[in-house]
């Protein structure tokens, strides 16, 4: 039976091992290669890394407009891949075979976590790249994906009825979103690792957090979608002319996004595939109800950047908070929390 002990002994052992920088690097890459080989031998893990994101992409692609698929189809898989790989490798470091190899590499706890991060970066990059290739291919040949929300009436097309112009998509910003989502998720799961004593319970936590993010992580509806002529994003409740307030937090449901560290990153990057997108159908105003659709159906300018400061203060806060979450969770995960050891 596993017992959880605070490892003062482990700290003493690590202090005795004074590795040079070259030895640390060799140890890091040795453990990295060991972990990669370990994952490649597990069919279920390969399925989760490569097949599960495709299932989510196709499943959501049938229901949602292709130009709003970015966060839901690409952000959610990063979270679950990060959590499951982290849990398996972290808790597997205590089993007999893996732990012996871990000791042979003279690896400290920090190097162990760093090697896990490298493995997650590798497999998540391959998974996301493969997912993007499939989406680009199928959108170009008009298979699978819709250009509008499937439940919308043809007489009242939604503003998301757009065809993606892939040459205008800012892939540098796509890479930033992918990397930040991964790092925030890694710091988050590292923060909670001390509350679970085995991979089974930790995996249940990962799936629960995945579902919570799906419901409250701002992955299905844009928070900032009023585009200004200078490329700024405003929330739907902000207007300088009428002095309407920005996003308000006045009931409990408004605070649910704060429990998902990725939520504010999702808010700012939700409409990233809108950039340069072309409306598939012109929206002709026949009555006052369609004026809103005309306003939202504008193609985003190609110069639009998500890092642009906005007159809406809530957007600026959403830009900053991901860094606050990342710095805070990383400090607690790697600077405050004492490492634990699972001994048989």
Secondary structure, 3 states (H helix, E strand, C coil): CCEEEECHHHHHHHHHCCCCHHHHHHHHHHHHHHHHHHHHCCHHHHHHHHHHHHHHHHHHHHHCEHHHCHHHHHHHHHHHHHHHHHHHHHHHCCCHHHHHHHHHCCCCHHHHHHHHHHHHHHHHHHHHHHHHHHHHHHHHCCCCCECCCCCCCCCCCCCCCEECCHHHCCHHHHHHHHHHHHHHHHHHHHHCHHHCCCHHHHHHHHHHHHHHHHHHCCCCCCCEEEECCCCCEEECCCECCCCECCCCCCCHHHHHHHHCCCHHHHHHHCCHHHECCEECCCCCCCCHHHHHHHHHCCCECCCCCCCCCCCCHHHHHHHHHHHHHHHHHHHHHHHHCCCEEEEC
